[in-house]
């Protein structure tokens, strides 16, 4: 088991030294949505994902947003307007006035 742990640690260090940093990975993730990356860079990114769960999750989340955000934009017109209804505003004003008079 000691040998396996040692090999695993050496593999992680090797991958860390031969792949982009996490900060660079976030930039590459955004760039990958705009233009195709080289095969070499895509392989480095995939190798980095093997050792870094946070970058992999970030990549998955950005891809999800990139895929689903355009669909949501079309549905925004169907959503109700922002803000409170006039009835809700008047109820809130009444309660605030009532509490202010009680406090004085």
Secondary structure, DSSP 8 states (H G I E B T S, - for coil): -HHHHHHHHHHHHHHHHHS--HHHHHHHHHHHHHS---HHHHHHHHHHHHH-HHHHHHHHHHHHHHHHHHHHHHHGGGS--SS--HHHHHHHHHHHHHHHHHH-
